[in-house]
Amino acid sequence: MPKPPEPKKMEIIEKPVFRADYEMQLVDADWLKGAVKPKRFIDFIPEQCILCEGCVDICPWYCIFMVDPTAVEESGNVALARHMGPTDILFLIDDNACTRCNLCVERCPTGALVQSEVQGGKKKTGARAMGKVAGSQKAS
């Protein structure tokens, strides 16, 4: 009878060192807007989405969500819930958390996510970063 393998020793992982010497300072809001986020945004084309959730998986900032219709109803947003069917999925991007790293755009297999430019200093109106996707579009 073969001898069972020796158990491996558990590797001890040290906790990260948190700095206590960081000095907080106020930053000029206009500088921060230009320095943090480029003048572009993620645009969403609901008709091309197959609900594969590749964008959700790859987002390092956890700012992309696919929300079930029951959650929309429970949120109290009656106007939005009225427009959603029982199998629809609401696609959301939290623009405050999004850094426009473009990973979701690169990951999308159907081109449902694209990067667009802000024109005239204002963001485009409409389903820019939010849209309803029919559940029937889900890839098998």
GROMACS elastic network, one bead per residue, 0.5 to 0.9 nm:
[ bonds ]
;  ai    aj funct       b0    kb
    3     6     6  0.88541   500
    4     7     6  0.88336   500
    5     8     6  0.87342   500
    7    10     6  0.89027   500
    8    11     6  0.87511   500
   14    17     6  0.87045   500
   15    18     6  0.89037   500
   19    22     6  0.64182   500
   20    23     6  0.86339   500
   26    29     6  0.87953   500
   27    30     6  0.86795   500
   27    31     6  0.74193   500
   27    32     6  0.67915   500
   28    31     6  0.53750   500
   28    32     6  0.62743   500
   28    33     6  0.88654   500
   29    32     6  0.50472   500
   29    33     6  0.62637   500
   29    34     6  0.88484   500
   30    33     6  0.52380   500
   30    34     6  0.65521   500
   30    35     6  0.86211   500
   31    34     6  0.53544   500
   31    35     6  0.59447   500
   31    36     6  0.84407   500
   32    36     6  0.57252   500
   32    37     6  0.81276   500
   33    36     6  0.57058   500
   33    37     6  0.60971   500
   33    38     6  0.81383   500
   34    37     6  0.60066   500
   34    38     6  0.64676   500
   34    39     6  0.78141   500
   35    38     6  0.74012   500
   36    99     6  0.72799   500
   37    40     6  0.78489   500
   37    41     6  0.88743   500
   37    98     6  0.84822   500
   37    99     6  0.59136   500
   37   100     6  0.68862   500
   38    41     6  0.79504   500
   38    99     6  0.81958   500
   38   100     6  0.73069   500
   38   117     6  0.89726   500
   39   116     6  0.87343   500
   39   117     6  0.61320   500
   39   118     6  0.55519   500
   39   119     6  0.85749   500
   39   121     6  0.82887   500
   39   123     6  0.89839   500
   40   100     6  0.74218   500
   40   115     6  0.66413   500
   40   116     6  0.53917   500
   40   118     6  0.52397   500
   40   119     6  0.88360   500
   40   123     6  0.84409   500
   41    95     6  0.82249   500
   41    98     6  0.87200   500
   41    99     6  0.89019   500
   41   100     6  0.63323   500
   41   114     6  0.84109   500
   41   115     6  0.56727   500
   41   116     6  0.54641   500
   41   117     6  0.64813   500
   41   118     6  0.71415   500
   41   123     6  0.81625   500
   41   128     6  0.82370   500
   41   129     6  0.81283   500
   42    93     6  0.82306   500
   42    95     6  0.87217   500
   42    98     6  0.88190   500
   42   100     6  0.69411   500
   42   102     6  0.78439   500
   42   104     6  0.88116   500
   42   105     6  0.77440   500
   42   113     6  0.65399   500
   42   114     6  0.57639   500
   42   116     6  0.62052   500
   42   117     6  0.88953   500
   42   128     6  0.72078   500
   42   129     6  0.62512   500
   43   112     6  0.81331   500
   43   113     6  0.57370   500
   43   114     6  0.52175   500
   43   115     6  0.58257   500
   43   116     6  0.61986   500
   43   127     6  0.77694   500
   43   129     6  0.53877   500
   43   130     6  0.82827   500
   44    48     6  0.87671   500
   44    49     6  0.84688   500
   44    91     6  0.85620   500
   44   111     6  0.88536   500
   44   112     6  0.56670   500
   44   114     6  0.65537   500
   44   115     6  0.87673   500
   44   127     6  0.69686   500
   44   128     6  0.59192   500
   44   129     6  0.55468   500
   44   130     6  0.67231   500
   44   131     6  0.69939   500
   45    48     6  0.58262   500
   45    49     6  0.69048   500
   45   111     6  0.79798   500
   45   113     6  0.64267   500
   45   114     6  0.81050   500
   45   127     6  0.80969   500
   45   128     6  0.83952   500
   45   129     6  0.89190   500
   45   131     6  0.76027   500
   46    49     6  0.52960   500
   46    50     6  0.86742   500
   46    91     6  0.82405   500
   46   112     6  0.65159   500
   46   113     6  0.87994   500
   46   127     6  0.86902   500
   46   130     6  0.85294   500
   46   131     6  0.57988   500
   46   132     6  0.63381   500
   46   133     6  0.54240   500
   46   134     6  0.83599   500
   47    50     6  0.83835   500
   47   112     6  0.75027   500
   47   132     6  0.89207   500
   47   133     6  0.69925   500
   47   134     6  0.83453   500
   47   137     6  0.81591   500
   48   110     6  0.60573   500
   48   111     6  0.67905   500
   48   113     6  0.86638   500
   48   133     6  0.88634   500
   48   137     6  0.83409   500
   49    52     6  0.78229   500
   49   108     6  0.84781   500
   49   109     6  0.88226   500
   49   110     6  0.66533   500
   49   111     6  0.78401   500
   49   112     6  0.51921   500
   49   113     6  0.82280   500
   49   133     6  0.69547   500
   49   134     6  0.89772   500
   49   137     6  0.70615   500
   49   138     6  0.78434   500
   50    53     6  0.83420   500
   50   109     6  0.87912   500
   50   110     6  0.75828   500
   50   112     6  0.84782   500
   50   133     6  0.82479   500
   50   134     6  0.89660   500
   50   135     6  0.85755   500
   50   136     6  0.86465   500
   50   137     6  0.51603   500
   50   139     6  0.53785   500
   51    54     6  0.81877   500
   51    66     6  0.82129   500
   51    89     6  0.83494   500
   51   133     6  0.78337   500
   51   135     6  0.79376   500
   51   137     6  0.71051   500
   51   138     6  0.50641   500
   51   139     6  0.68397   500
   52    55     6  0.80144   500
   52    56     6  0.88228   500
   52   108     6  0.85543   500
   52   109     6  0.87009   500
   52   138     6  0.69327   500
   52   139     6  0.66547   500
   53    56     6  0.50737   500
   53    57     6  0.63147   500
   53    58     6  0.87908   500
   53    65     6  0.88361   500
   53    66     6  0.79053   500
   53   108     6  0.87087   500
   54    57     6  0.51518   500
   54    58     6  0.62699   500
   54    59     6  0.86760   500
   54   104     6  0.74289   500
   54   107     6  0.63313   500
   54   108     6  0.64789   500
   54   109     6  0.82987   500
   55    58     6  0.53430   500
   55    59     6  0.60936   500
   55    64     6  0.71508   500
   55   103     6  0.76200   500
   55   105     6  0.74915   500
   55   106     6  0.87435   500
   55   107     6  0.61994   500
   55   108     6  0.63111   500
   55   113     6  0.87009   500
   56    59     6  0.55891   500
   56    60     6  0.89245   500
   56    62     6  0.71234   500
   56    63     6  0.78912   500
   56    64     6  0.54013   500
   56    65     6  0.65411   500
   56    66     6  0.79955   500
   56   104     6  0.76010   500
   57    60     6  0.82716   500
   57    62     6  0.83582   500
   57    64     6  0.88615   500
   57   104     6  0.87257   500
   58    61     6  0.89678   500
   58    62     6  0.85384   500
   58   103     6  0.67631   500
   58   104     6  0.64305   500
   58   107     6  0.74947   500
   59    62     6  0.54686   500
   59    63     6  0.69072   500
   59    64     6  0.70114   500
   59    98     6  0.88672   500
   59   101     6  0.87970   500
   59   103     6  0.67451   500
   59   104     6  0.63241   500
   60    63     6  0.81511   500
   60   103     6  0.85710   500
   61    64     6  0.83137   500
   61    97     6  0.65750   500
   61    98     6  0.67316   500
   61    99     6  0.79890   500
   62    65     6  0.79367   500
   62    94     6  0.86869   500
   62    97     6  0.79130   500
   62    98     6  0.84023   500
   63    92     6  0.79833   500
   63    93     6  0.55732   500
   63    95     6  0.75893   500
   63    96     6  0.84215   500
   63    97     6  0.58008   500
   63    98     6  0.60333   500
   64    91     6  0.75159   500
   64    92     6  0.57148   500
   64    94     6  0.64800   500
   64    98     6  0.84218   500
   64   104     6  0.89291   500
   65    90     6  0.79453   500
   65    91     6  0.59022   500
   65    92     6  0.50929   500
   65    93     6  0.64204   500
   65    94     6  0.82259   500
   66    89     6  0.61683   500
   66    90     6  0.55343   500
   66    92     6  0.63509   500
   67    70     6  0.83578   500
   67    71     6  0.65593   500
   67    72     6  0.71453   500
   67    88     6  0.88735   500
   67    89     6  0.56116   500
   67    91     6  0.64163   500
   67    92     6  0.76631   500
   68    71     6  0.54584   500
   68    72     6  0.67427   500
   68    86     6  0.87457   500
   68    87     6  0.80122   500
   68    88     6  0.72127   500
   68    89     6  0.52817   500
   68    90     6  0.65706   500
   69    72     6  0.50636   500
   69    73     6  0.63597   500
   69    74     6  0.86975   500
   69    81     6  0.70702   500
   69    84     6  0.65743   500
   69    85     6  0.72685   500
   69    86     6  0.62460   500
   69    87     6  0.71192   500
   69    88     6  0.63403   500
   69    89     6  0.62397   500
   69    90     6  0.71815   500
   70    73     6  0.50654   500
   70    74     6  0.61458   500
   70    75     6  0.86010   500
   70    81     6  0.84866   500
   70    86     6  0.80819   500
   71    75     6  0.60935   500
   71    76     6  0.89920   500
   72    75     6  0.51584   500
   72    76     6  0.70664   500
   72    77     6  0.64997   500
   72    78     6  0.82112   500
   72    80     6  0.73261   500
   72    81     6  0.58198   500
   72    84     6  0.85752   500
   72    90     6  0.81305   500
   73    76     6  0.57111   500
   73    77     6  0.64139   500
   73    78     6  0.66877   500
   73    80     6  0.81956   500
   73    81     6  0.53941   500
   73    82     6  0.86001   500
   74    77     6  0.77741   500
   75    78     6  0.83241   500
   76    79     6  0.87968   500
   76    81     6  0.82306   500
   77    80     6  0.55838   500
   77    81     6  0.61446   500
   77    82     6  0.87013   500
   78    81     6  0.50095   500
   78    82     6  0.60766   500
   78    83     6  0.89069   500
   79    82     6  0.53179   500
   79    83     6  0.69657   500
   80    83     6  0.54096   500
   80    84     6  0.67220   500
   81    84     6  0.52308   500
   81    85     6  0.81336   500
   82    85     6  0.79373   500
   83   132     6  0.86336   500
   84    87     6  0.80333   500
   84    88     6  0.58994   500
   84    89     6  0.79157   500
   84    90     6  0.81011   500
   84   132     6  0.72128   500
   84   134     6  0.88726   500
   85    88     6  0.51609   500
   85    89     6  0.85004   500
   85   134     6  0.78617   500
   85   135     6  0.88933   500
   86    89     6  0.86908   500
   86   135     6  0.85717   500
   87   133     6  0.87821   500
   87   134     6  0.64334   500
   87   136     6  0.75379   500
   88   132     6  0.63736   500
   88   133     6  0.55156   500
   88   136     6  0.81575   500
   89   131     6  0.84440   500
   89   132     6  0.57735   500
   89   133     6  0.51863   500
   89   134     6  0.63701   500
   89   135     6  0.62909   500
   90   130     6  0.72718   500
   90   131     6  0.59156   500
   90   133     6  0.62832   500
   90   134     6  0.88638   500
   91   129     6  0.78159   500
   91   130     6  0.53874   500
   91   131     6  0.52555   500
   91   132     6  0.61024   500
   91   133     6  0.71124   500
   92   129     6  0.62058   500
   92   131     6  0.70122   500
   93    96     6  0.87514   500
   93    97     6  0.83797   500
   93    98     6  0.73353   500
   93   129     6  0.55393   500
   93   130     6  0.65015   500
   94    97     6  0.55231   500
   94    98     6  0.61227   500
   94   129     6  0.81040   500
   95    99     6  0.79601   500
   95   100     6  0.88259   500
   95   129     6  0.78347   500
   96    99     6  0.80981   500
   98   101     6  0.77239   500
   99   102     6  0.83373   500
  100   103     6  0.81519   500
  100   115     6  0.82363   500
  101   104     6  0.80036   500
  101   105     6  0.88441   500
  102   105     6  0.51765   500
  102   106     6  0.63709   500
  102   107     6  0.87035   500
  102   114     6  0.84773   500
  102   115     6  0.73111   500
  103   106     6  0.51499   500
  103   107     6  0.61133   500
  103   108     6  0.86943   500
  104   107     6  0.50073   500
  104   108     6  0.60857   500
  104   113     6  0.71173   500
  104   114     6  0.87499   500
  105   108     6  0.54477   500
  105   109     6  0.87800   500
  105   111     6  0.72752   500
  105   112     6  0.79727   500
  105   113     6  0.50596   500
  105   114     6  0.55811   500
  105   115     6  0.70234   500
  106   109     6  0.80371   500
  106   111     6  0.84941   500
  106   113     6  0.83800   500
  106   114     6  0.86121   500
  107   111     6  0.88305   500
  107   113     6  0.89072   500
  108   111     6  0.56689   500
  108   112     6  0.65923   500
  108   113     6  0.64205   500
  108   114     6  0.88825   500
  109   112     6  0.79174   500
  110   113     6  0.81092   500
  111   114     6  0.65661   500
  116   124     6  0.89857   500
  117   123     6  0.82918   500
  117   124     6  0.87220   500
  118   121     6  0.61991   500
  118   122     6  0.60294   500
  118   123     6  0.51754   500
  118   124     6  0.67018   500
  119   122     6  0.59849   500
  119   123     6  0.67058   500
  119   124     6  0.72946   500
  120   123     6  0.81431   500
  122   125     6  0.87552   500
  123   128     6  0.84492   500
  124   127     6  0.87633   500
  124   128     6  0.66413   500
  125   128     6  0.63975   500
  126   129     6  0.84611   500
  126   130     6  0.84234   500
  127   130     6  0.50619   500
  127   131     6  0.55445   500
  127   132     6  0.88476   500
  128   131     6  0.78310   500
  133   136     6  0.84261   500
  133   137     6  0.72518   500
  133   138     6  0.88044   500
  134   137     6  0.56813   500
  134   138     6  0.78234   500
  135   138     6  0.56941   500
  136   139     6  0.83222   500
